[in-house]
Amino acid sequence: MLKLITMASLRLRRDEKGVTLVEYGIAIALAVGLGTAALTTLSGEIGAAMGAAGTAMPN
């Protein structure tokens, strides 16, 4: 029984397909989260700059 468990754990350690998929998922989630945070932070400044530019334009 111990040999069966040992062999199964060795097989799982060698199989890296699932691990790679999880790593990609974490990377994508992190990129989306950081992008959202950056856009949320900069949205006020960009809006103010566009408003000032629109006001400065002659009619």
C-alpha positions in Angstrom: 0.0 0.0 0.0 2.8 2.4 0.8 4.5 1.6 -2.5 1.3 2.5 -4.3 1.0 5.8 -2.5 4.6 6.6 -3.2 4.3 5.8 -6.9 1.2 7.9 -7.2 2.8 10.9 -5.5 5.9 10.6 -7.8 3.6 10.5 -10.9 1.8 13.6 -9.7 5.1 15.4 -9.1 6.2 14.7 -12.7 3.0 15.8 -14.3 3.3 19.6 -14.7 0.4 20.3 -17.1 -2.0 21.2 -14.4 0.5 23.3 -12.6 1.3 25.3 -15.7 -2.4 26.0 -16.3 -2.8 27.3 -12.7 0.3 29.5 -13.1 -1.2 31.1 -16.3 -4.5 31.6 -14.5 -2.8 33.4 -11.6 -0.7 35.5 -14.0 -3.8 36.6 -16.0 -5.8 37.4 -12.8 -2.9 39.4 -11.5 -2.5 41.3 -14.8 -6.3 42.1 -15.0 -6.3 43.2 -11.3 -3.3 45.5 -11.8 -4.7 46.9 -15.0 -8.0 47.7 -13.4 -6.4 49.3 -10.4 -4.2 51.5 -12.7 -7.1 52.6 -14.9 -9.2 53.3 -11.8 -6.4 55.4 -10.3 -5.7 57.4 -13.5 -9.3 57.9 -14.6 -9.8 61.1 -12.5 -6.6 62.7 -13.7 -7.3 61.8 -17.4 -10.8 63.2 -17.1 -9.5 66.5 -15.6 -6.9 66.8 -18.3 -9.4 66.3 -21.0 -11.8 68.8 -19.4 -9.0 71.4 -19.2 -8.1 70.8 -22.8 -11.7 71.2 -24.0 -12.1 74.4 -22.0 -8.9 75.8 -23.5 -10.0 75.3 -27.1 -11.3 78.3 -28.9 -14.9 78.2 -30.2 
